[in-house]
Amino acid sequence: MEHKLKYRDERDKTYGLTGMAIAMVMADGEDMLMQVSLDAPAGEGITFTPDFYFQGNPRYSAKLAWNQMLKQLSLVTGMMIGNVMCRSYLIDGQRLSDNVVDELREIVRGEGCELCSLENDEIDNLFSRNFNYFNRLFTHQAVASIAHAFAGELESRRTFSAQEVLDHLRDLARI
């Protein structure tokens, strides 16, 4: 099994966080972002608002709560895919191997089953929509340019607030 999911070095981590930030913005999840920090331990580089940790609300209908959890699953899936694609496409210059794609799909299957009680075909559809969207995105030359600039600034500054992330990624709105 390949280890594309683990960071090799600081540059790899920088591009992983860049991919996650881009995914959050492009999946309309920027309102759940508080901070991006290169100095945080692996797995904690993105700090979320309390809204991200939705645990249900007795005032919400079951359907509304489930839809919110499904939206969150889709966002997390996009962030994970964005992390791995940004690193592989922009640092290594190569597409993801079938093994890495299968590993990502299995992670999403576990989460989708546990969080939303989805069947494998439903999870596979969610995964494929995200994968195809972010594949088109991270192979776009303008996105690559924005990602390289963001990663360079993140490496230099170490931490961005949510507003700074949005300021640096505002050109994504034109794509």
Residue pairs with C-beta under 8 A, 6 or more apart in sequence:
1 99
1 103
2 97
2 99
2 100
2 103
4 84
4 87
4 88
4 96
4 97
4 100
4 103
5 84
5 100
5 103
5 104
6 42
7 13
7 16
7 42
10 38
10 155
11 91
11 151
11 155
12 87
12 91
13 38
13 42
13 45
14 38
14 151
14 154
14 155
15 86
15 87
15 90
15 91
15 147
15 151
16 45
16 83
16 84
16 86
16 87
17 36
17 38
17 45
17 46
17 83
17 154
18 86
18 147
18 150
18 151
18 154
19 79
19 82
19 83
19 84
19 85
19 86
19 87
19 138
19 147
20 36
20 45
20 46
20 79
20 80
20 82
20 83
20 86
21 33
21 36
21 46
21 150
21 160
21 165
21 169
22 82
22 86
22 137
22 138
22 143
22 146
22 147
22 150
22 169
22 172
23 29
23 75
23 78
23 79
23 81
23 82
23 83
23 134
24 30
24 32
24 33
24 46
24 75
24 78
24 79
25 165
25 166
25 169
25 172
26 78
26 82
26 133
26 134
26 137
26 172
27 74
27 75
27 78
27 79
29 75
29 78
29 79
30 162
30 165
30 166
31 49
31 51
32 48
32 49
32 51
32 52
32 75
33 46
33 47
33 48
33 49
33 162
33 165
34 47
34 48
34 49
34 161
34 162
35 46
35 47
35 159
35 160
35 161
35 162
36 45
36 46
36 47
36 154
36 159
36 160
36 165
37 44
37 45
37 47
37 158
37 159
37 160
38 45
38 154
38 155
38 158
38 159
39 158
39 159
40 47
46 79
52 72
54 65
54 68
54 69
54 72
56 65
57 65
60 68
66 116
69 115
69 116
70 116
70 118
70 126
72 115
73 108
73 111
73 112
73 115
73 116
73 126
74 126
74 129
74 130
76 111
77 108
77 111
77 126
77 127
77 130
78 130
78 133
78 134
80 104
80 107
80 108
81 104
81 130
81 131
81 134
82 134
82 137
82 138
84 96
84 100
84 104
85 96
85 134
85 135
85 138
86 138
86 147
88 94
88 95
88 96
88 100
89 95
89 138
89 139
89 144
90 138
90 144
90 147
90 148
90 151
96 104
101 131
104 127
104 131
105 123
105 124
105 127
108 123
108 126
108 127
109 120
109 123
109 124
109 127
112 118
112 122
112 123
112 126
113 120
113 123
118 126
137 143
137 175
138 144
138 147
140 175
142 171
142 174
142 175
143 172
143 175
146 169
146 171
146 172
149 168
150 168
150 169
153 160
153 168
154 160
160 168
